């Protein structure tokens, strides 16, 4: 990382990425202006500094990948007359929050939008909820660059609770959706390098392993009932349930962790967490219930504990 605190680097054909080693955003240099994509608060005004390292052209458009403040919480640094663009659900969320640092977009789209400006083409596509409502693909077909934030983590497993995703089935599906695009380079929003198609394939394999582990955890849930009774009793019902769930997830995650240690960073830390998150998604999103009811006797539950 340069002394400036950020790295700005051209990917290809006027498409640049900016990173501080933890967060990533991007911009595209056009014939007469610049299209900025996201502005994380951790970078703050350094996003504009990075753009000015490359060009003095005005920033004419700003694209929001999604509504989360950790990725667009510093977009207020861009000129007021720059046209803001985002998916409709992003607009709805930002209008609800009324955060002056995250002005709602001027132009919205439901499923897709094509922006042609100064010799560059940017396509925005929404394929449904995933990490967050409104989180969209941003694709530059001429440059074979795809931006998808908070879904793919090159070289690492996703963040805790499967990247804090609000829709786990949608998160899973977005691996396949990403591979439908003809891209070579991916801007992922986080961590230390750009992504590739191989990174998507690798993470998809990991996530399917996690799903299989979570399914196994469901199947062995009833077996952990006595273990939980012996360890924590049944008086505190939430502690009892948590102990059952976590014990099942920990056992089911072991082969996944063994397979992926040394291949994806962080699996030894988050493999069990991911299995437990997927476990609850299978129960709640897909109605895959444990085969045996494991409630303790009613007279053992003390809700005043």
Kinemage of the C-alpha trace (Angstrom):
@kinemage 1
@onewidth
@group {chain A} dominant
@subgroup {mainchain}
@vectorlist {calphas} color= white
{ca unk a 1} P 0.000 0.000 0.000
{ca unk a 2} L 1.497 3.362 -1.001
{ca unk a 3} L 2.162 6.043 1.629
{ca unk a 4} L -0.939 7.842 0.350
{ca unk a 5} L -3.071 5.202 2.069
{ca unk a 6} L -4.659 3.957 -1.133
{ca unk a 7} L -3.781 2.171 -4.338
{ca unk a 8} L -5.284 3.342 -7.620
{ca unk a 9} L -4.621 1.142 -10.626
{ca unk a 10} L -5.960 0.817 -14.146
{ca unk a 11} L -7.532 -2.545 -14.867
{ca unk a 12} L -8.050 -1.964 -18.581
{ca unk a 13} L -9.392 0.614 -21.025
{ca unk a 14} L -9.987 3.472 -18.608
{ca unk a 15} L -11.476 1.300 -15.830
{ca unk a 16} L -9.725 1.834 -12.492
{ca unk a 17} L -10.050 0.344 -9.034
{ca unk a 18} L -9.156 1.958 -5.717
{ca unk a 19} L -8.361 0.054 -2.520
{ca unk a 20} L -6.998 0.613 0.965
{ca unk a 21} L -6.470 -3.128 1.424
{ca unk a 22} L -9.860 -3.676 3.043
{ca unk a 23} L -12.382 -1.917 0.809
{ca unk a 24} L -12.580 -1.404 -2.942
{ca unk a 25} L -14.405 1.017 -5.221
{ca unk a 26} L -13.975 1.978 -8.870
{ca unk a 27} L -14.226 4.663 -11.517
{ca unk a 28} L -14.335 4.808 -15.299
{ca unk a 29} L -12.671 7.534 -17.338
{ca unk a 30} L -14.778 8.560 -20.330
{ca unk a 31} L -14.127 11.015 -23.164
{ca unk a 32} L -15.409 14.044 -21.271
{ca unk a 33} L -15.916 12.913 -17.704
{ca unk a 34} L -15.699 10.254 -15.018
{ca unk a 35} L -18.205 7.701 -13.732
{ca unk a 36} L -17.539 6.948 -10.046
{ca unk a 37} L -18.770 3.685 -8.516
{ca unk a 38} L -19.192 3.684 -4.719
{ca unk a 39} L -17.191 5.612 -2.119
{ca unk a 40} L -16.485 3.803 1.171
{ca unk a 41} L -16.150 6.025 4.273
{ca unk a 42} L -12.858 4.326 5.192
{ca unk a 43} L -11.392 5.930 2.071
{ca unk a 44} L -13.390 9.136 2.448
{ca unk a 45} L -12.125 11.967 0.266
{ca unk a 46} L -9.245 9.803 -0.905
{ca unk a 47} L -11.594 8.484 -3.593
{ca unk a 48} L -11.598 11.899 -5.229
{ca unk a 49} L -7.847 12.172 -4.662
{ca unk a 50} L -7.345 8.871 -6.462
{ca unk a 51} L -9.481 10.031 -9.387
{ca unk a 52} L -7.478 13.262 -9.554
{ca unk a 53} L -4.260 11.218 -9.638
{ca unk a 54} L -5.492 9.933 -12.986
{ca unk a 55} L -7.553 12.714 -14.588
{ca unk a 56} L -8.850 16.252 -14.142
{ca unk a 57} L -12.088 15.423 -15.987
{ca unk a 58} L -15.287 16.214 -14.098
{ca unk a 59} L -17.165 13.497 -12.216
{ca unk a 60} L -20.445 13.376 -14.143
{ca unk a 61} L -22.079 10.168 -12.888
{ca unk a 62} L -22.093 8.166 -9.644
{ca unk a 63} L -23.318 4.558 -9.456
{ca unk a 64} L -24.285 2.961 -6.150
{ca unk a 65} L -23.698 -0.798 -5.942
{ca unk a 66} L -26.192 -1.000 -3.049
{ca unk a 67} L -27.401 1.060 -0.096
{ca unk a 68} L -25.012 -0.003 2.683
{ca unk a 69} L -23.151 2.874 4.270
{ca unk a 70} L -19.824 1.068 4.412
{ca unk a 71} L -19.692 1.199 0.601
{ca unk a 72} L -21.465 4.435 -0.333
{ca unk a 73} L -21.235 6.414 2.905
{ca unk a 74} L -18.844 8.953 1.369
{ca unk a 75} L -20.584 9.649 -1.948
{ca unk a 76} L -21.363 13.162 -0.726
{ca unk a 77} L -17.809 14.099 -1.762
{ca unk a 78} L -18.889 14.024 -5.407
{ca unk a 79} L -20.345 17.097 -7.146
{ca unk a 80} L -24.016 17.817 -6.497
{ca unk a 81} L -24.731 17.888 -10.227
{ca unk a 82} L -23.264 14.422 -10.829
{ca unk a 83} L -26.115 12.083 -11.796
{ca unk a 84} L -26.656 9.351 -9.190
{ca unk a 85} L -27.819 5.925 -10.443
{ca unk a 86} L -28.978 2.871 -8.471
{ca unk a 87} L -31.492 0.051 -8.373
{ca unk a 88} L -35.007 1.005 -7.238
{ca unk a 89} L -34.782 -0.806 -3.887
{ca unk a 90} L -31.597 1.096 -3.122
{ca unk a 91} L -33.542 4.311 -3.710
{ca unk a 92} L -36.310 3.146 -1.370
{ca unk a 93} L -33.863 2.295 1.399
{ca unk a 94} L -31.965 5.562 1.111
{ca unk a 95} L -35.180 7.577 1.045
{ca unk a 96} L -36.215 5.801 4.245
{ca unk a 97} L -32.902 6.437 6.005
{ca unk a 98} L -32.659 10.105 4.947
{ca unk a 99} L -28.890 10.102 5.428
{ca unk a 100} L -27.450 13.347 3.996
{ca unk a 101} L -24.212 11.535 3.176
{ca unk a 102} L -26.117 9.039 0.985
{ca unk a 103} L -28.374 11.076 -1.253
{ca unk a 104} L -31.017 8.945 -3.000
{ca unk a 105} L -30.235 8.340 -6.669
{ca unk a 106} L -31.598 10.583 -9.409
{ca unk a 107} L -32.152 7.703 -11.827
{ca unk a 108} L -33.287 4.204 -10.876
{ca unk a 109} L -33.840 0.913 -12.666
{ca unk a 110} L -35.781 -2.224 -11.819
{ca unk a 111} L -34.039 -5.035 -13.698
{ca unk a 112} L -31.388 -3.461 -15.909
{ca unk a 113} L -30.036 -0.231 -17.331
{ca unk a 114} L -27.437 0.584 -19.966
{ca unk a 115} L -25.348 3.746 -19.667
{ca unk a 116} L -23.354 4.871 -22.686
{ca unk a 117} L -21.151 7.854 -21.935
{ca unk a 118} L -18.015 9.125 -23.618
{ca unk a 119} L -17.091 5.883 -25.384
{ca unk a 120} L -17.699 3.678 -22.348
{ca unk a 121} L -20.592 1.293 -21.767
{ca unk a 122} L -21.775 0.361 -18.280
{ca unk a 123} L -24.629 -2.073 -17.700
{ca unk a 124} L -26.445 -2.409 -14.390
{ca unk a 125} L -28.324 -5.651 -13.730
{ca unk a 126} L -30.406 -6.723 -10.746
{ca unk a 127} L -31.094 -10.416 -10.212
{ca unk a 128} L -32.942 -10.216 -6.897
{ca unk a 129} L -31.996 -9.985 -3.238
{ca unk a 130} L -28.630 -11.361 -2.218
{ca unk a 131} L -26.261 -9.749 0.253
{ca unk a 132} L -28.712 -6.847 0.363
{ca unk a 133} L -31.843 -5.701 -1.400
{ca unk a 134} L -30.853 -3.753 -4.500
{ca unk a 135} L -27.280 -5.065 -4.646
{ca unk a 136} L -26.539 -5.049 -8.374
{ca unk a 137} L -24.089 -6.236 -10.981
{ca unk a 138} L -22.188 -3.461 -12.757
{ca unk a 139} L -20.755 -4.775 -16.008
{ca unk a 140} L -18.490 -3.167 -18.599
{ca unk a 141} L -18.875 -5.492 -21.596
{ca unk a 142} L -16.240 -3.764 -23.739
{ca unk a 143} L -13.676 -4.190 -20.955
{ca unk a 144} L -14.848 -7.568 -19.593
{ca unk a 145} L -14.898 -6.136 -16.074
{ca unk a 146} L -17.652 -7.083 -13.620
{ca unk a 147} L -18.313 -5.424 -10.265
{ca unk a 148} L -20.352 -7.268 -7.640
{ca unk a 149} L -19.911 -6.133 -4.056
{ca unk a 150} L -20.060 -8.231 -0.866
{ca unk a 151} L -20.608 -11.595 -2.548
{ca unk a 152} L -17.218 -12.899 -3.746
{ca unk a 153} L -14.098 -12.713 -1.528
{ca unk a 154} L -11.032 -13.607 -3.634
{ca unk a 155} L -8.756 -15.945 -1.732
{ca unk a 156} L -10.909 -15.911 1.402
{ca unk a 157} L -14.162 -17.332 2.677
{ca unk a 158} L -17.024 -14.815 2.970
{ca unk a 159} L -17.337 -12.641 6.055
{ca unk a 160} L -19.186 -13.788 9.160
{ca unk a 161} L -22.777 -15.031 8.818
{ca unk a 162} L -22.123 -15.575 5.091
{ca unk a 163} L -21.257 -11.934 4.480
{ca unk a 164} L -24.166 -10.756 6.662
{ca unk a 165} L -26.440 -11.677 3.795
{ca unk a 166} L -30.154 -11.047 4.167
{ca unk a 167} L -31.036 -13.664 1.570
{ca unk a 168} L -28.867 -16.780 1.672
{ca unk a 169} L -30.536 -18.548 -1.308
{ca unk a 170} L -30.057 -15.347 -3.313
{ca unk a 171} L -26.428 -15.133 -2.217
{ca unk a 172} L -25.888 -18.693 -3.418
{ca unk a 173} L -27.603 -18.061 -6.755
{ca unk a 174} L -25.452 -14.999 -7.458
{ca unk a 175} L -22.406 -17.206 -7.972
{ca unk a 176} L -24.144 -18.747 -10.986
{ca unk a 177} L -25.514 -15.395 -12.136
{ca unk a 178} L -21.986 -13.927 -12.049
{ca unk a 179} L -20.677 -16.690 -14.286
{ca unk a 180} L -23.271 -15.803 -16.924
{ca unk a 181} L -21.343 -12.591 -17.638
{ca unk a 182} L -18.419 -12.640 -20.065
{ca unk a 183} L -15.899 -11.127 -17.665
{ca unk a 184} L -12.221 -11.627 -16.938
{ca unk a 185} L -11.762 -9.335 -13.930
{ca unk a 186} L -14.061 -8.767 -10.963
{ca unk a 187} L -14.152 -5.876 -8.508
{ca unk a 188} L -15.576 -7.398 -5.333
{ca unk a 189} L -15.668 -4.491 -2.871
{ca unk a 190} L -13.343 -6.050 -0.298
{ca unk a 191} L -9.891 -7.347 0.484
{ca unk a 192} L -6.524 -7.190 -1.133
{ca unk a 193} L -6.887 -8.099 -4.776
{ca unk a 194} L -9.185 -8.237 -7.764
{ca unk a 195} L -11.147 -11.370 -8.546
{ca unk a 196} L -11.335 -13.755 -11.491
{ca unk a 197} L -13.789 -16.318 -12.827
{ca unk a 198} L -11.783 -18.952 -10.970
{ca unk a 199} L -12.439 -17.144 -7.684
{ca unk a 200} L -16.177 -17.368 -8.334
{ca unk a 201} L -15.926 -21.073 -9.134
{ca unk a 202} L -13.844 -21.761 -6.029
{ca unk a 203} L -16.179 -19.890 -3.695
{ca unk a 204} L -19.213 -21.543 -5.278
{ca unk a 205} L -17.680 -24.944 -4.504
{ca unk a 206} L -17.020 -23.870 -0.916
{ca unk a 207} L -20.561 -22.570 -0.444
{ca unk a 208} L -22.051 -25.808 -1.769
{ca unk a 209} L -19.865 -27.715 0.685
{ca unk a 210} L -21.235 -25.485 3.441
{ca unk a 211} L -24.781 -26.216 2.316
{ca unk a 212} L -24.145 -29.960 2.419
{ca unk a 213} L -22.617 -29.601 5.885
{ca unk a 214} L -25.631 -27.627 7.082
{ca unk a 215} L -27.954 -30.310 5.748
{ca unk a 216} L -25.967 -32.880 7.696
{ca unk a 217} L -26.181 -30.667 10.798
{ca unk a 218} L -29.965 -30.733 10.488
{ca unk a 219} L -29.900 -34.516 10.314
{ca unk a 220} L -27.841 -34.867 13.507
{ca unk a 221} L -29.616 -32.150 15.483
{ca unk a 222} L -31.632 -34.558 17.605
{ca unk a 223} L -28.441 -36.368 18.587
{ca unk a 224} L -27.212 -33.222 20.347
{ca unk a 225} L -30.219 -32.962 22.658
{ca unk a 226} L -28.701 -34.991 25.494
{ca unk a 227} L -25.337 -33.265 25.094
{ca unk a 228} L -27.023 -29.887 25.543
{ca unk a 229} L -28.982 -31.100 28.587
{ca unk a 230} L -25.793 -32.344 30.212
{ca unk a 231} L -23.774 -29.226 29.387
{ca unk a 232} L -26.223 -26.411 30.114
{ca unk a 233} L -29.465 -27.978 31.337
{ca unk a 234} L -32.875 -26.934 30.059
{ca unk a 235} L -33.798 -24.151 32.436
{ca unk a 236} L -32.521 -21.444 30.079
{ca unk a 237} L -34.323 -22.434 26.901
{ca unk a 238} L -32.347 -20.159 24.577
{ca unk a 239} L -29.029 -21.453 25.879
{ca unk a 240} L -30.305 -25.004 25.482
{ca unk a 241} L -31.293 -24.468 21.855
{ca unk a 242} L -28.111 -22.580 21.011
{ca unk a 243} L -25.992 -25.388 22.413
{ca unk a 244} L -27.836 -27.955 20.276
{ca unk a 245} L -27.503 -25.893 17.092
{ca unk a 246} L -23.854 -25.034 17.623
{ca unk a 247} L -22.861 -28.589 18.479
{ca unk a 248} L -24.504 -29.927 15.323
{ca unk a 249} L -22.904 -27.240 13.160
{ca unk a 250} L -19.452 -27.757 14.680
{ca unk a 251} L -19.517 -31.491 14.002
{ca unk a 252} L -20.860 -31.106 10.459
{ca unk a 253} L -18.341 -28.387 9.555
{ca unk a 254} L -15.248 -30.451 10.384
{ca unk a 255} L -14.756 -32.047 6.929
{ca unk a 256} L -15.356 -28.696 5.220
{ca unk a 257} L -12.695 -27.021 7.331
{ca unk a 258} L -10.257 -29.870 6.712
{ca unk a 259} L -10.813 -29.622 2.957
{ca unk a 260} L -10.448 -25.843 2.697
{ca unk a 261} L -7.673 -24.983 5.174
{ca unk a 262} L -4.790 -23.644 3.120
{ca unk a 263} L -7.026 -23.041 0.129
{ca unk a 264} L -9.271 -20.232 1.378
{ca unk a 265} L -8.248 -17.879 4.151
{ca unk a 266} L -10.380 -17.735 7.283
{ca unk a 267} L -12.125 -21.096 6.981
{ca unk a 268} L -10.753 -22.271 10.332
{ca unk a 269} L -12.321 -19.172 11.907
{ca unk a 270} L -15.639 -18.997 10.047
{ca unk a 271} L -16.407 -22.488 8.745
{ca unk a 272} L -18.606 -23.346 11.737
{ca unk a 273} L -20.260 -19.925 11.644
{ca unk a 274} L -21.095 -20.359 7.964
{ca unk a 275} L -22.487 -23.843 8.570
{ca unk a 276} L -24.681 -22.566 11.391
{ca unk a 277} L -25.891 -19.628 9.277
{ca unk a 278} L -26.747 -21.982 6.409
{ca unk a 279} L -28.392 -24.373 8.895
{ca unk a 280} L -30.875 -21.679 9.898
{ca unk a 281} L -31.405 -20.677 6.278
{ca unk a 282} L -32.316 -24.241 5.376
{ca unk a 283} L -34.778 -24.370 8.278
{ca unk a 284} L -36.354 -20.982 7.647
{ca unk a 285} L -35.949 -20.288 3.921
{ca unk a 286} L -36.327 -23.810 2.578
{ca unk a 287} L -38.354 -25.455 5.368
{ca unk a 288} L -35.843 -28.267 5.864
{ca unk a 289} L -36.816 -29.149 9.431
{ca unk a 290} L -34.846 -31.395 11.807
{ca unk a 291} L -36.312 -34.914 11.724
{ca unk a 292} L -37.020 -35.099 15.472
{ca unk a 293} L -38.664 -32.524 17.748
{ca unk a 294} L -36.234 -31.757 20.552
{ca unk a 295} L -38.095 -29.428 22.905
{ca unk a 296} L -37.420 -30.129 26.587
{ca unk a 297} L -40.336 -30.941 28.902
{ca unk a 298} L -42.533 -27.882 29.431
{ca unk a 299} L -42.099 -27.896 33.200
{ca unk a 300} L -38.323 -27.557 32.869
{ca unk a 301} L -38.508 -24.195 31.064
{ca unk a 302} L -38.210 -21.163 33.293
{ca unk a 303} L -38.814 -18.007 31.264
{ca unk a 304} L -37.803 -15.874 34.258
{ca unk a 305} L -34.207 -17.100 34.167
